[in-house]
Amino acid sequence: MKHKLTALSRRYVKALRKHLLQGPRASLQPAHDLGCQAAALDLETLDVARIHDGALAALEGSRSTDGFIKQAEIFFDEAITPIEETHRAALQANVRLSRLSQTLDRRTVDLAASHRSLKRGIVQRKTVEQALKKSGEHSRKILKESRRLQKHLQRLTHQILSAQEGKRKKISRELHDEVAQTLLGINVRLLTLKKGAAVNAHGLKKEIVSTQRLVDNSVKSIKRFAREFGIHQDVTWDAN
């Protein structure tokens, strides 16, 4: 690095001498090229100022007028232009980098918030899925129990209807037997009345009373069976 700095200083002295000899119309391109070389070596403005001061000291014998000093200043200003442009570019890059960093920070914060929101959403979704799963299992259990109770109710209904049918058949048989016996007794009494009608009037009256009693008992039996069947009707018998 020291060797490169020394070589640059020599070129600077040579270029400045030539520039001063050429006068105000001299090209500033050599100064600009030296500045680019200094920037490539990562030199700062102060480093170039030192090189410039050294060059002026080396050329002190040529410094005779104020125009010399002004022309040297113009050469120096052009020599440091690339460094300043590099600094401006670096500053602009730093500004852009700073803005980009701020944007990145904001996006990082937003991303973190989105990530937290996503995690909460996942937790809520899992909670809802578990609740739905439990609800589905509970619904299936209720449906299964409902079907079981429905079948049980059907069996009970069938048993009740069968029992009622059996009871009706039993009552029907009892009613049939009792009414048949009563009618048979009445028929026998009537035959007896027919035979004894012309013989004994007193005996005929007793037979009529007895027959009326049989009929009355038959009516009472019919009423009793009607109540057991749940039939609400009046069965009347006029003995007169």
Secondary structure, 3 states (H helix, E strand, C coil): CHHHHHHHHHHHHHHHHHHHHHCCCCCCHHHHHHHHHHHHCCCCHHHHHHHHHHHHHHCHHHCCCHHHHHHHHHHHHHHHHHHHHHHHHHHHHHHHHHHHHHHHHHHHHHHHHHHHHHHHHHHHHHHHHHHHHHHHHHHHHHHHHHHHHHHHHHHHHHHHHHHHHHHHHHHHHHHHHHHHHHHHHHHHHHHHHHHHCCCCHHHHHHHHHHHHHHHHHHHHHHHHHHHHHCCCCCCCCCCC
